[in-house]
Amino acid sequence: MGNELKIGVLISGSGSNLQSIMDACAKGTINGRVVCVISNKADAFGLERARKAGIPALHLDHRAYTGREAYDEALVATLREFDVDLVVLAGFMRIITSVLLDAFPMRVMNIHPALLPAFPGLHAQRQALEYGAKVAGCTVHFVDCGTDTGPIIIQAAVPILAGDTEESLCARIQKEEHRIYPEAVRLFSEGLLQVDGRVVTVSA
Ligand code: GRF
C-alpha cells in the first residue's frame, strides 16, 4: 500500500502489545507494517511472535555494549537499516537516551500501565494498588528524555476493584493497552496527530 508506515518495535518480553499492533496492520486498520522487532533479551516471547508473522526478529544484547549511548547507536543503525519511520516501545525494559530520540524526533512511542503522570517508572500497577487508588489505566505517549514524561496521545481508565491483585489489575489494564496502542499508531500512520508542546491533538 502507498505511504505505508514502517514500524520498528522494541521489546523485552511477552510482546502482547506487539501482537496487537501486528494484528491491526494485518487487518489493514493501521496503514503500516512492522518491519523489524528488536529485543534486548534473547528469550523474549515477542521474538517468536514476530518470526511466526514472518517479520525480522533480532536480538541485540545490551550487555555487549559499553553503555546506554553505544547500545542506542546500535539500535539506531538497525532501525535505519529497515528504514523505520516510527519506533514503538512495547515492554522494552531499557532507559533510552537522546541518541535514539534525536534520530527519531517525536517518532518514538511508549505504553505505560498507569494514568500518567501518576505512577511513572517500574511496577506501576503495584504502585496504584499500594497507594489505594480507585482508578488505574494506561497511557500511550511520545517519548522524551524523562521517564514516562512525554506528551500523552491516548489514555484509558479501568476501575480498581476490591480484592484486586497485581495480576488481576495487570490483566484488566492490558485489555485496554491492546486497544489504545494500535489506535495511537493508526492515528500516527494517518498523520492525524499534532504536537504542540506537551499537548497532542487529533485532527478531524
Ligand atoms: C505492558 O504492561 C506495558 O504497559 C509495559 O510493559 C508491558 C509489556 O507487555 N510497558 P507485553 O510485552 O506487550 O505483553
Boltz pocket constraint, residues with backbone or C-beta under 6 A from the ligand:
constraints:
  - pocket:
      binder: B
      contacts: [[A, 11], [A, 13], [A, 14], [A, 15], [A, 16], [A, 17], [A, 18], [A, 46], [A, 89], [A, 90], [A, 91], [A, 92], [A, 111], [A, 112], [A, 113], [A, 138], [A, 174], [A, 177]]
      max_distance: 6.0
